[in-house]
């Protein structure tokens, strides 16, 4: 059964500290290497019974040591095994050298490997801690293996993939399976790393949970275990006002589609009442296109001021199809003590002066959620995008801290971050969500959860997850309109 501790992502540098702490606690580190290598061999035998030969590619560090243990176990099982080593075998030290000496194999140079039909490659060259571009020799082997379509099983992480950022360092294997140990690294979930890793197995090699708990940190996979306890619970005595009133702002008559999809998604996600607040000339369009969703005429900041006098109007979505950037800035200035999702045009409105937005967010008492896609993020945080050394998680954490808002950094690997440093990486989004209007639906789901009283971080995280589930439900070929009708509340 999945537990909250299994969701945490461990940075490669922190994983090295965990290994060291295990050694200091009295656990022989070679025993951990032995269990890791045995797990790799077991996975290879289980998933590739058709292999005519296992080719183990080893590097000079502990990842290579895992590979030598796997090679020995595979030989003992009766499999045909060849080993190729990157660099000078004589340079091996410590536990990796012990693993090599006990393997009884004579490795060939890595560059000599030529893929044959029936080969299965076990990639144990570099692990998750790689921080530099791979050498040309490995690059050539990756090209040859890719061209020959030889199956690859990687140890810890595909060689060439950054375990922190999930991006190739020059080049990387694209593998069928990855066996990692104790916990996943950010590179296993961030794109394109998630696709490059293939099917992922996490194997417990015996590091005590008490040691892991010390280093768990604040980054995890997005999952109901993280946030379900913070969501509002329905009871027999609930009514529409208890479930919250969400206001979705609309643009002019020709641009009401986005707000309508936002509103429908919000109603489906459990908001008690959803009102589309639109310029009065758009009300006729809304009247013939909406049924359960209400509409109200709201032209300017003065109208908004009157709307805010009703204290039941506590949650808002601003941005989808809004159009008027100056009015968007005015509206944000009036919503400082409310629960607000800022999306699309509400983000673009501050592209030339993002500091103004951040001041308005931090100066009030409200709950703000920003939902930028890649382009919108770059407009608000250009320096973070330009820093190639940052992972998507680190960019989201920095942006959230700077803006004072919960940040939903959208994409196939959406990251949800808070100003205090917590971050979640979402993994349940199908590729079909990459369609126009999908973000409008997401804004509506988050808005509905805010309207029902959920904290901003949990509302954002749950909204992203429910958005992914709706995408699966709607299926391939869906439109955003299909998606909005496929939304369901949690539970």
N, C-alpha and C positions, 0 to 999 in steps of 0.2 A: 504494500500500500504506500502511495506517495505521501511524504510528510513535508512540512514546511522547510526543514533543514535540507532536503534534497533539491530544493528550488534555488538555493544560493549559488551564485557564480563566483569562482575563485580566480583572481588575477594570477597569472603565472609567477610573478615575483612573490606573491603571498603563498602560493603553493610550495615554492622552494623553502619558505620559512616553516611551513607545516611539516615538510619532510625533515627539516633540521630539528624541529621540536620533537618529532617522533623519535629521532635518534637520541636526543638528549633525555628522553623519558625511559630509555633502555631498550628500545626496539632496534634490533640490528637492521641497518638500512639495506643490507644485501637480501635479507628476508623479504623486504618489500619488493625489491627488484625481481626476486625469484617468483613471487606471486603474480607480479605484473606480466612477466614473460610467459608464465603458464596460462594466464588468462588469454593472452594474445594467441597462443598456440591452440587453446581449446576453441576459441572463436573461429580460427582459420579452419580447423578440422570440421567443425560443426556446419559452417556455412559454405565451404568449398570442397565437398567430397569428390567433386569431379577433377580436382587439380592433379595434373601429371607431375608438377614440380612446384614447390614453394621456393620463391627467391626472396631471401631476406636481405634488405638493404640497410646497412648499419652505419651510424655516425660515430663520432669520437666521444660522445658524452653518455649520460645515463640512459638516454633513449636508445642508443646503440647497445648498451648493456641489456636492456629489456629484449632487444632483438636477438642477441646471442643466446639468452635463456630460451626464447621461443624457438630458435633454430635447433637447440639441443633437444628440447621436448618433442619437436616434430620429427627429428631423426629417430628418437627413441620409440616413437609411435609407428615407425616403419615408412614414413613418407620420404620421398626424394626431396632433398634440400640443397640449394646453392646459396652461398653468402657472398655479398659484395660489400666492401668497406670504403667509406670516404676518408681519404687521408692515410696516414701512417698508423698501422695497427700497433706498432711499438710505442706510440704515444699514449695509448690507453692507460688510465690510472684508476686506482681505487676499486670500487665495486664493479665498474664496467670492465676493468681488466680481469677481475676474478671471473666474471660471467663469460668473457671470451676464452679464458684458459680452461674453464670447465666444459665449454661447448664441444671441444675436440674438432672444430672445423678449421679449415684453411681458407680464409676469405680471399677473393680476387678483388682487384681494383674496381671501384664503383663504375668508372668509365668503360670498363670492359663488358658490362652487361648488355646483351642484345636479347630482347624479348622473343620467346618462342611460343608457339601455339601450345596451350595447356598450362602455361605458367600462371601462377597467382603470386603477386608481389606483396610482401609484408614490408611496409615502409617504416623503418626505425632510424631514419637519418637524423632528423631534427624534431624536437618536441615543441611544447607550447612556449618555451622561453626564447625562441629565436627572435632577434631584434635587428638583423641586418639582411641585406639581399643575399639570396643563395648563390653559391659559386657556379660558374659556367658548366662545370662537369655535371652537377646535379641537374641543371637546367636541361642539358642535352638528354639525360636519362628520362626526365619527365616528358620531354617531347616524344621520345621513342616509345615509352610506355603508353602515352596517350594515342599515338598513331596506330599502335598495334592493338589497342582496345583491350589491354590486359587488365583483369580485375586487380584492384589494390585495396588492401586492408592497412590502415595507418595506426601506428602506436601513438596514443595521446592526441595527436593533431596531424593532419596532412603536412608533410615537410614542405616548408616554404610559406606556410600560413601563420600570420601573427596571432598569437593566442590572446592578445589584449584587444586588438582592433578588428580581427576577422578579415583582414585583407592580405592578399599575396605579397610577399616580399620578393619582387622580381618575377617569380612564378611559383606555382604550387601544384601538387598532385590534386586531381579531382577523383575522390575515392568512393568505393561502394560502401565501405564500413570503416568506422573509427572506434577503437577501444581506448577509453580514457579511464583514469583512476580516481576514486574517491569523490570527485566533484567536477562539474563542467566548468570550462573557462568561457569568458565572454566571446572569444573567437568561435566557439562552437555554435553560438546563436546569432551573432551579428552577421549580416550579409556582406560579401558573398560567402563567408565562411560556412554558414549553415548548409548551403548547397554543396560546397566542396567536401564537407565531412561525410556525406552520405548518412546511412543509418548509424546512430550513435549508441554505444554501450558504455555504461558507467560501472566499473568493477571495483568492489570494496577489497582493497589489499591489506586491510587490517590496521589502519591508523585509527586510534580511538576517537569516538565522537566528541569527547571532552576537549580534545586538541582542536578538532575542526571548529567547534563552537566558538573558540577564542578568536578565530580568524574569519568568521562568516561574513562580516562586513555588511554592506547595505545595498548590494546589487543582487537581484534574483530574476528568475523567469516570472512573467506575469501569469498568475494562476488564481482560481477562486480561493484557494487556501490562504492567500495573502489578504484578501479584502472582503470575503463574504460576511464576516462577522460585523463589518461596519455598515452594511447595506440595511436600509429600512425593512422591517418585517411587517407583512400585512396581517391584520387580525380581523375578527368578525365585525368589529365595530368601526372599521375604517370607513372613510368617506372621501369624496373627491378633493376636498380642501386639505385633509390630512395628507393626501398623496401629492400635494403641491401644485402650484400654479406656475407654469413656465410660459414666459413671453418670448416669442421668436420674432425678431424684427425682419421686415421684408423690404425689398426694393420697390421700384416703380412698377406699373401695370405689366410691362413687357418682361419683367424679370422676377416674377413671383415663384417660379418653379423650385428654386433652391430652398426657399423658406418653407414651402409646402412639404417638401420631402423631409426637411428637418423636423417640422411639426408632427408629421405622421409618425416618424421614427420615435419621437419623444412620447407620443401617446401610446404607442406599442410597447415602449420600454417601461411604462408604468406611471407616468405623470398623471395626476388626477384631472387637471384641466390644462389645455394648451391653447394659447391665443396667438395668432399671427397679428402683430401690430404693424400696420402698413400705411403708406400715404393714402389719404382718403380717396384719391382717384383710382386706387388699385382694389378697392373693396368689392366692386362689381365682379372683377375677375375672381377674387377669392370666394365670393358667395356661390359661384357656380362650380367651383372646383373642390370645395371643402365641405364636409358634413359634420363629423364629430369634432373637428378642430374649429374653434371660434375665431373670429376676426374682429379687429377694432381699428378705427382710424387714428393714426398718430403721425402728424406731419413733421414736427420739429421738437426742439429741446423744451419748449414751453409745454407742449402736449405731454412729453415724457415726464416732466415735473409733476403734472397733475396725475398721471398714471401711477407714479411712485407714491402718491399720498395714500393709496390703498396698500396697507402693509402685507396683504396676501400676495402681492406681486414681488416675490423675493428672488426669483431665478430668471436668468435671461440668456438667450443666445443671440449674439450680434456678429454679423459678417456675411453669412451665405447670401449671395445675390444682392447685397445691400446697395452697392454702387456709389453712393454719395460719401466720399472720403472725409470731407469736412464735417458733415453731420455725424459720421461715425466717431470722429474725435470728440465732438461735443457730447455725444451720448455716453462715451466711456467716462468722461469727466463727471457725469451725474450718477454713475453706477458703482461708486467706490465702496459702498457698504452692502452690496448685493452679492449673490452667487452668479458668476458670469462666465460663459464660454465665449472667448474671442477667436474667431475663425476668419479665414479668407479676407474679405475687404476690411474687416476690423483690424487685421494685422497689417495689411498693405497700407492702410491709412497712416501708419507711423513709420514707414520705411525711411523717410528722410530725417526723422527725429525720434528714434526708438527710446531715447532717454526720457522723453515726455511720457510715453506709455508706461515705462517702468516706475516713474515718479507717481503716476496716478494709481498704479496697482499697489505700490508699497505705502502710500499715504493714507489709504482707506482701511476699513475693517472687513472688507468683503473677501469672498473666495473666488479667485480668478484662475481659469484654466486657458492656456494658450495652446492652439492646435495647428502649428505650422507644418506644411510639407517642406521638402528640401529647398525649394526656391524661396518660400516665405521666410524660412529660418535664415537663409543667407542674407535677406534684406535687413533683418533685425540684428543678426549677430555675424557680420561679415568676417571679423577677426577670428572667430572660432572656426568658421568653415575653412579659412585659409591656413589654419594650423594643422598640417597633415599628420602631426604626431599625436593628435587626439583621436580617441575612439568616438564612435557615435554616442556611447554612454557618457563619456567625459564631456562631450559638447553639450549634451542635454543637461547634465548636472550643472555645468557652468552657466548655461543660459537660464536655467531655473533660478539659480542663486542670484544672478544679476537682475532678472526681471521681477523677482518676488512672487511669481506665479507658478503653479503646477504646469509643467511643460509636457505636451504630447508631441514628440518629434516623429512625425508620421513617415511611413514607408513599409516595405515588406517586413522590416525588423523594427517596428515602432518602439520607441523608448519613452517611458513615462517617468519623469523626474520631479523631485521636490526641492525647494530651496535648502532643506537640511541635508541633502545629499543622497537620499534614498532614490533608487532607480529600479525599474522593471523593464525587461525586454520581452516583447510579445512575440509569440510563435504560432498562433493558431489562424493567422490570416491567409485565406486562399488567394491565389493569383488573380482570381476574378474580381477582387476588390479594386484592382487598378482600372477603374472606370470613372468617367465624369460624374460628379455628384456624390460619390462614395463618402467624401469628407463631410458633406452636408448632413448625411445620415448619422455619421459618428458624432457630430456636434449635438444633434438632437438627443442621442442616447445619453451622452454625458450630461446635457442640460436636464434631462428628466431625472437622473439620479441626484443631481444637485437640488432640484426642486423638492425631492422627497427627503432631503436633509442629510444626504451622505456627505462626508468630508471630501474636500476637493481631490486629494490624491486617490482615495479609494473610488470616487465617482469616475475619475479619468481612467484608472486602471480597469475597473469593471466595464466601463463603456467601450474601451478598446477591445476587450475580450469578447463582449457580447456582439460587437460589430463583426468580429471574425466568425463567430458562430452563426450570425445571420447570413454572412457570405456563403458559408458552407450550405446552409439551408436553402438559399436562393439558387445555388448551383451555377454551373458554367453557362455563359451567355446571358447572365442577368444584366439588367440595367439598375441604376441607382433607385429608380422607382420600385422595381422588384425588391431590391434590398430593404427599402424602408418598410415594406409590408411584411418582410420576413423577420423583422426584429421581434424578440420576445424578452420579457423580464427574466432575471435570474431566479432559478429555483423551480 
